[in-house]
Amino acid sequence: MYQSDQYLSTGSEMRTVHFATDLFVEHGSLVFSIYDGKIHSLLDNSKPLDNGPTIIIEHRPAPKSPPFYVLYSHLSK
């Protein structure tokens, strides 16, 4: 995991922490967001060992709260 050059941090240190919750579901399962939000990005990260099709959703649970982002990755095309 994280063995490719795209995971290099500053200098030559590799990113080694996977801070996420992985859900294993059947192909074609629907993806539901935890709050209303807007699409921040939609990409197919196709480099070897990358996240594949990815959606990042921006959320603001209260009108004046700072935004936070949820990344959904390894999705089917």
N, C-alpha and C positions, 0 to 999 in steps of 0.2 A: 504494500500500500504506500502511496506517495513516493514512488521510486523514480519518477521521471523528472527531467529538468524544470518543467513548469511549476514544480512544488518547491523550488529553491527559494529560501527567504533571503534577507540581506546577507551578503557574503556567500558562503558556500554551505550554510546550514539548511538541512532539509526539514520541511514541515512534517511532523510525525504524529500529531494529535488529530484524531477524528472525533470532533465534538458534534454529535448528531444522534438522532433517533432513527434507526432503520426499520422500515416497515416492509415486510415481504408479502406482497399481494399478487393475485392472479393478473396475468397480462390483460390489459384493457380495462382494469378497474378504474373507477372515477376517482379524481383527486378533489378533495374538499378543503377549503381554506378555513383556518381557525377563526378569522374575523373577516369582515368586509375589507377589501383593499383594492389596490390597483397594481397592474402588471408593471414591474420595474424592468424586467428583462426576460427575454425568451430566446434561448440559444441552444444550438446543438454543439456541445463541447466534445468534438470527435477525436481529440488526440488520444494516443494510447494511455490507458489507465486514468482517463479523465471521467467527468460526470455524465457524459452523454447528453441527451435532451434534458434541458433544465429550465425551470420557471422560477423567477424570484418575485415574490409578492411583497409590496410595501403596505404596512398596516399602521393605522393611527386609531387606537381604540377609543380615545377621547379627543375632542376638537383641538385642544392645545397641547396634547402630549407629543413628545418626540416620536418620530417614526421608528419602527423596527421592521426587519425583513426576515422572511422565511424562504428558504431555498428548498425546492422540490427537484430532486435530480434522479438520474437513471430511469427516466420516464420512457415510455414507448413513443415512437414517432407517430 
